[in-house]
Structures are given as C-alpha cells and as structure tokens.
Amino acid sequence: MIVTKGAPEAMLDVCGRMTKGASIIPLDELERRRILAFVEMKASEGLRCLAVAVRAADLNAQALTTDDERDLLLAGFCFFADPIKASAGNAIARLAQQGVRVKILSGDSPAVVAHVARGVGIDAARVLTGAEIAKMSESALGVIVQQVDLFARLAPGQKVAVVRALTATGSTVGFMGDGINDAAAIKVADAGISVDSATDVARAAADLILLQPDLRVLSDGVEEGRRTHANILKYVRMAMASNFGNMVSMAIASAVLPFLPLSPVQVLLNNMIYDVSEAGIPFDRVDEIETREPHVWDIRQIYRFMLVMGPLSSAFDIATFVILRSAFSADVLTFQTGWFFESTITQILVVL
C-alpha cells in the first residue's frame, strides 16, 4: 500500500478518486472546488491541513518513486491546531519598538499565515506566495520583500531566496526556524536561530539555539546585545582617547626634556590602573536611546572622540610639565612622580 500525505492543493493534482462516506467516487472539478473551499475555511481558523491519499502498490516493483504517486485515492484530511502563545503579540510589539521588523516565512497556506499574523499584530493585508515568487526576477523580489511581511507556501529554496534578497538590501537578517525545511535559510541568515526542541539539522545550522521557545527571549536578546555594543564602543572610545593623549604628551615631553618623563614601571602601572578603572564598563548603565534602535560600528565617530578628548588630556599634561619645571624646578624623580599622578587622574576622569 502506498500512503502519501501533503498540502491539499498538491495532493488533489495526483488524486483521481475520493472516499465519500462508504463509497468511492470520481474526484471531479466540482468536488475539487468544494474540498478547497472547505480547507480554506479551516485555514482561516488557523488550522493547518494535510491531505492523505492511498493506492495499492505494485508488488513486482523493485522500488517506489515519486512517479508512483499518481491516480491516488483521497482518503481524508488531518487538521492541526497550533495555538499562538499568549506572549507572542507583546514580544513582537516590543521588537517593533526596537526597530526590528518581523516577517513570517512559512510553507503553510496564505489563510493560515494571515490568521497567525493577525493574532500577533502583524499587518495581514498582503501575503506573497511561493508561486508568485517563482515568477519573479531577483531584482523584483528585492523590491517586494521590503514591502511584504507575510510569505506563504514557500519551498525551502524560496525561503533562502527571501533571506538573501533582504540581506542584499543592506538589512541585517535573523531567521528563526525549527524544521528541516528551515535549515538552509537558517544557514544563510546573518543570525540563524533555532530552538532546543528543533530537528537536528536545524540546530546544526543555527548560530544561536534558544532553550526557551519564546519570542520574548529574542526581544530581551536584542536589548542586551545593544547594551553590550554600546559599552564596547564606550570602552574603545575611552581607551583610544586616553592612549592617543598619552602618546602626544610623551612625544612632546621626550622632545623637550633631557630625561624620561615616566619610568617604564610607571607607564605599566599607569596602564594597569586605567584598565582596572574600566573594569566596571561591561556592567555600566546605558542610555535608553542606545537600546531603542539599532546602531552600527562607526569608526569615524571613534576617531572624532579620540581627536577631541586625546589632545584635551594632553593639554593638562603640558600644563603639568610647565608647572613642575617652572614653578617647582622639579628634579627627575619629582617630575616623574608628579606627572604619574596627574596622568592617572586625567585618565580616570575620562572614564567618569
């Protein structure tokens, strides 16, 4: 016995008969339209559908292939309910506030996808299907993916095409899935995400695996990631400004003084004290504006901060040189000690 299951639209194409009560009747065009209308009604309620068909197998056949899936008897349908989690709507609304646009890429019917979208607060006015994507060029797909948030009846390769089209627009794309059909799209996304209960293939392709299948984890992760990014930038800006200022001051002092302005031990101790003072930066509080929207790595901003704060700290250093040499006529040890304390204080002030 050959038993085949699949999407109703595809299964109807390989079936020639159907069961109706205790009878077997021809699957004519009228019955096809009636079945599709019934399936569409159930899909609008959020029920996923699989059609099941059978046929007696050829006992003399060496192996079965897809060519044997023809002239099948439509036996019935299996409907599956997958209720939307109560927290999903709030999580997606929070992601929207964070500047993250959520799209649904699914192999389910357009009606099911639209039902799920409405349940979580995503605009369901337009659903793009795999059949429509198959007729599009890459350039046309690149335009439409920016306008549409819902995609239905997608084959695995079409999910990959949508992800790549979004990436080509300059967007940073994360893809979350748990099935075999999602593995390829998970792999090509900038951030491939799966869950602990996913198939082995999906987990192997993912960059991140969520231990809790809850969208709130994603919104929390986005906020934490932006907080970490902001603190890293903060550390880099301060370290570059401080080191640049020290280099300028050391170069000037070495050019005008007949001795080393700082001993090697003092230089190392100064750096160690400065690094210790920055140890709390990973736990530092971040302004809300830093987590409200995505930020990119801007090296020009870092250079601007360095070129302003570095020379500013050097100005204090030069003032210290003048005071120590002119007002106090400091000897070598006194000069080195005085600049060591001043340099340490200015670096800590940069952190504060």
N, C-alpha and C positions, 0 to 999 in steps of 0.2 A: 504494500500500500504506500503510495506517495502522499505525503501530507505537506502542504505548503501554506505559509502564512505571510502576510504583508499588508501594505497600505491598500484600502479598499479600491481606489482608482486603478492601481496596478493589477490587483487580483482580478478585477472584473474583465480585464483585457485577455486573461488566459483561461477564463471560465466559459463554458458553453451551456451548462445546466445549473440548476439550483434546487435545493430542497424547499418545499413549502408544505408544512405540516408533515403528513406521512407520504406525500407524493414528491416526485421529481419532475420538474417542468423545465422547458427551454428558457434560457436566460436571454430574453429578447430586449429590445431597446426600451420598452415601457418599464419592464422590471428593473433595468439598469438605472433609469431616472428615478424610480421610486426608492431604490436602495440608496442612491447617492443623496437624495433629499433626506432620508432617514438618518444617514451617517452625518450629514451636515447639521441636522437638528441636534444630535447628540454632541457633536463637536462644539457647537455654540454654548453648550452647558459645561464645557471644559473636559469632556470625556475623550480620551484617546481610543482609537479603534484599530483593531487588527482583524482582517478577514481571514478565514480558514477554509481551505479547499482540499479535496482529496481526489485520488484516481487510483485505480488498480495498476500496480506496477507490472512491467514485463519481466516474468521470472527468468527469461533467457538472456536478459540484458547483462552485459559484463559490469556496467557501472551506470549510475544515473547522472544526468547532466541537466542544465537549465532547459535544454531542448525538450526534455520530458515534461516540463511544466506547461502543458497545453491541454485544451479540451477537459479542463478540470470541472469537478462538481463543487459548487459553492455550498459549503456545509453550514456556515453561520459566521457570527461575529463575536469578538471578545472586546468588551469595553473596560477601560481602566480609569479610575479616578485618582488624580494626584493633587490633593488639596494644596492651595497656596499657604505657605507658612504665615502666621499672623504677623511676624516681624518683618516680612519681606517688603511690604509697602513703605514702612518707616525707613528701612535701610536704603531703599532706592531713592527715596526723597532726600535723605541725608547725603547720598552720593551726588545727587543733582546739585545740592547746595555747595558741595565741594568742587564743583566744576567737572564731575565725571559723568559722561553721557552713557547711559545703559542701553544696549541693543540686545535683542533676542534673536539668536540664530538657531533654528530648530528644523528637525525633519518632520514635525507634526503638521497637521493641516492648518491652513490660514485661520479657520474659525477657532481652533484650539489656541493658537498663538495669540490671536486677538483677545480671547477670553482671559488668558493669563495676563496679558498686558494691561487690560482694564482693571484687573484685580490688584495690580501693584502700582497703578498710577502712571503707566506709560501710554502715550498717545497711540491709539489703535486705528487712526484714520486711514493709514496706508500699510498694507502688508505686501511685500515683494516675495514672489515665489521662485523656486528653483527653475521652473520652466521659463519664466521671464528672464532670469539671469543668463540662461543658456543661449538666449538670442542676442545678448548684449556684447559689445566690444569692451575691451579693458578700460578705455577712456570713458565710455558711457557708464560703466559700473563704478568707476572712481568718482563720478559726479553724483550718482544716485545714492551711494552708500552714505553720503553726508546728509542726505535729506530724509532717508527712511530709517526707522528704528526696529522694524519687525521684518523678519525673514522666515519664510515657511517652506516646507517640502524641499529642504536643501540636502543635496548629496554631500558626502564628506569633502570631495574636491571643491564644491561650491562654497563651503564654509571657509576653506583655505583661501579661495579667491576673494571673498569678502574681507577677511582679515588683512590680506596683502593690499587690497585696494584702500583700506582705511590707513594702513601704515604708509602707503605711498602719498597720502595727503599731508603727511607730517605729524599725524596723531601718534601718541603712544598707546598701543593697544594691548589690553589684557583680555584673555579668553578663558572662560571657566567652563569645564565640562567633565563628565564622568563616564562617558561611554566610549566604545571602540571607535564609533563614527566621529568622535570629537578629537581623537588623538592627534591627527595631522594638524588641525587648526590650533590646538594647544601648543604644538611644537613650533609653529612659525610665528606665534604671537610674541610681542615684546615681553609679556609676562604670562606664561602658561600656568593656569591654576586648576587644580583638581581637588577632590575630597578623599578622605581616608577610605571611604566605602566604594570608591570608583573601581573600574576594571584595572587589571594590572597594566594594560597598555596605556591607559590614560594617565595613571600615576607615574609610569616611567617617562612619559613625555613632558610632564609638568615641571615647572621651576619651583612652584610652591604647592604644598599639599595642606589643605585645611583639615584640622582634626575635628572641627565642628561644621556641619553643613548648614551654615547660617550666614546670610549676606551681611549681617552686622559686623562680622569679622572683617569683611572687606573694607567697610567704611572706617572701622577702627584702625585697620592697617594703613589706609591712605593717610589718615591724620597722623599716625605715629611716624610713617615714612617722611612726611613733610616736616614734622618736628625734627627728626634726625637730620634731614637735609639742611634745614635752617641752622642747626647747631654746628654741623660740619663747616658750612660756609662761614659761620661766626668764628670758628677756630682758625680756619685758613686765613681769613682777613686779618685777624689779630696777630697771628704768627708771622705773616709776611710783612705787615706794617712794622712790627717790633724788630724783626731781623734786618729789614731794609734800613730802618733808622739807626740801628747799631752799626751796620756796615758803613753808612755815611759818616757817622761820628768817629768810628775807628780810623777810617781813611783820613779824615781831617786831622785827628789827633796825632796820627803817625807821621803826618807830613810836617807838623809844626813843633812837635815835641822831640827832645833828644833821648827819650826813653819810652818803653812800652806803656801805654796808658792803662792797660789792665794786664795782670799776670795771667798765664794760661789757666791756672787753677780758678781764678776769679771769673774768667769767661765761662768755664764749665759750670761753676756754682751758680752764676747768674742765669744760665740757660735752664738748669735744673729747678731753681726756684720759680722761674717763669712757667715752666711746664707743670709744676705742682699747682701753681695758682690757676691753671686752666683745667685741672682735673675735674672740676665740677661742671664744665660746659656741657657734657652729654646729658646732664640732669637739669640743665637750665630751662627756665620757662621761656616759651616762645610766644610772640605776639599773635593774636588771633588772625591777623591779616596774612601771616605766613602759612597758616594751615587752611585758609578759606579757599585758596585757588592754587593750581599747580605753578611751580617755579622751575626755571631751567638754570643750568650751570652757566653763569655769565662771568667769564674771566675778566672782561673789561671793567665790570663793577669792582672786582677784587683789586685790579690794578689802580683804579681811581682811589679806593680807600687806602691802599698802600702808599700812593704818591702824596696823599694829604697827611695821613697820620704819621708816616715814617719821618719826613722832614720836620714835622712838628715836635716829635720826640728828640730829634737831633738838635733842634733849637735850644731845648732845655739842657742838652748835653754841652753844647758850645758855651752857653751861659755859665754852666758849672765850671768848665775849663777856665774861663776868664776870671771867675771869682776865686778859684783855687790858686791860680798862678799870680794874679794881680793883687788881690786883697789879702791873701794869706801866705803868699810866697811858699806854697806847699812843696815839700820835698817829694821824692818818688813815691815812697810808701803812703804818705798822707794823700797825695793826689790820687793814687790808685784806689785807696780806701774810700775817698770822697766820691769819686766817680762810680765806684761799685754800688754804693748805697743809692746814689741818685738814679743810676741806670735801672736798678732793681725796682725802685719806687715808680719811675715813669712807666716801666713795662706793666707793672701791676695795675697802674691807673688806666692803661689801655684796655686791660681785661675788664675793669669795672665800668 
